[in-house]
Amino acid sequence: MARNLYAHRDLIWRFALRDVQGRYKGSYLGMLWSFITPLLMLSVYTFVFGVVLRTRWDGQTGNGSLEFSLIMFSGLIVFSVFSDCLARAPALIIGSPNYVKTVVFPLEVLPASVLVSSLIQAGISLAVLLAGSMVFLGRLSVTLVYFPMVLLPLVMLTLGLAWFLASLGVFVRDIAPAVSIALTILIFVSAVFYPVSAIPESVRWGVTLNPIALIVDDARRTLMFGQPPHWVRLPLTTAASALVLQLGYMWFMRSKRWFSDVI
């Protein structure tokens, strides 16, 4: 798997750039929307959760609504990578019939390129987050150096599930709306809009079964709270994500021989 992806790294990168550029093709502002969109999101979240609902995080140092929104935005950046890739995965193969039928094409690069595209968008949002933290809070967490360690299981888990859903979407066309509903539910049960401590202890054990909730929590710790990730659960989450990655790749490579018969 690693050799295959590395051999097609240039192709993955070109498809990712084309995807990023295609999102804003024909618009007057172009790539500026990549900065405008997270800024608008941040403004809305600040008003709704910080001003109207007056919610606070456990590690929040002040009472400002802007600080709350920045902390929440750090978790949303992570979740957006996951949700964007999985929402698009079921239609990747059926939406590219020419690559399936007319040419010999490494179809496994399509989910990988979408992931890279989402990571580029997340990188822009991360720059907005760090700039906001520096300007409005006057600080940057030194634990930022741990964030790539948090990002690794997210990348592996997302790509493994994207391969699985991209393949399944060829044979089961109902999978796309089902994934959309599942992602809507998942964002509310993954402690994106609230701290893990807000979950009643009687059901908090369920968070340990949700790798996205653990990754989101570690992202907040490293980006905003100045804390390292949970050293006990991070290796477990990484190992489980690596397993999902390998299984998703195996499923995709074994099933893609039948894609042309179905499409």
HUZIRA-V256194 format. One record per pair of residues at least 6 apart in sequence whose ideal C-beta (glycine too) atoms are under 6 Angstrom apart, sorted by the first residue. I is the first residue (numbers start at 1). J is the second residue. Records with the same first field share a line. If there is no record, write none. Layout:
I: J  J
This chain:
1: 249
8: 106  109
11: 109
12: 109  112  113  116
15: 113
16: 113  116  117
19: 117
20: 117  120
24: 30  33
34: 124
38: 125  128
42: 69  73
45: 69  72
46: 65  66  69
49: 55
50: 65  68  69
51: 65
57: 71  195
58: 195  197
59: 225
60: 67
66: 136
70: 132  133
71: 220  224
73: 129
74: 129  219  220  223  224
75: 192  216  219  220
77: 122  125  126
78: 215  216  219
79: 192
81: 118  122
82: 158  212
83: 183
84: 118
85: 114  115  118  158  162
86: 161  179
87: 183
88: 114
89: 111  162  165  166
90: 165  169  175  176  179
91: 176
92: 110  166
93: 166  170  259
94: 170  263
97: 263
99: 105
100: 259  260  263
101: 260
107: 256
108: 252
111: 162  163  166
115: 158  159
134: 140
141: 226
143: 222  226  228
146: 222  228  229
147: 222
150: 218  219  222  229
153: 237  238  241
154: 215
156: 241  242  245
157: 211  241  244
159: 245
160: 244  245  248
163: 248  249  252
164: 248  251
167: 251  252  255
168: 175
169: 175
170: 259  262
190: 210  212  213  216
191: 213
192: 216
196: 207  217
207: 213
211: 237
214: 233  237
218: 229
221: 227
222: 229
